[in-house]
Amino acid sequence: MSKKLLIFFGVLALMLTGTAKAGTVEDEKAIRALNDVFAQGMVKKDPKLRASVFLEDATLLPPNAGFLAGREAIEKHFQSEVPSITENSKATFSDYRFRFINRDLAFVDTELTVNNIIGLDGKLYDAVRVNIVFTAVRRGGKWLIQDERTHFVSMPPAAT
């Protein structure tokens, strides 16, 4: 085989490998949309909607509870959080970072800010920030969350 042909196949292999690992802008938008649904479910006090972005066998480690396995357990936990949501609560995701492991698997981290929420101590908080790291997988053409780990960034003094 000629040297030029070997180089051509080598470059072609690199291009195909790079394409397989790279996520598209549409993939990033679809993954961000998962968190939009999550935020809607939170402020609407709808645990089923919040849990709908997780796979049936997903896992979650929320900042205020233990390890949860399965969408049903995740939904049940979200139900326990409903009393902390107020009429003025807002949930906003920001600072996304994506690392596509392959076309159908992404490692994502982001920050969630929840405004006007009642804390575990019963006090109203202006803003609570939570770091979130999760794996998103594409199944049947649809992105969903497989595993998610979260922790509080800040728990500010209670609002007056």
Secondary structure, DSSP 8 states (H G I E B T S, - for coil): --HHHHHHHHHHHHHHHHHHH---HHHHHHHHHHHHHHHHHHHTT-HHHHHTTEEEEEEEE-TTS--EESHHHHHHHHHHHGGGEEEEEEEEEEEEEEEEEETTEEEEEEEEEEEEEE-TTS-EEEEEEEEEEEEEEEETTEEEEEEEEEEEEE------
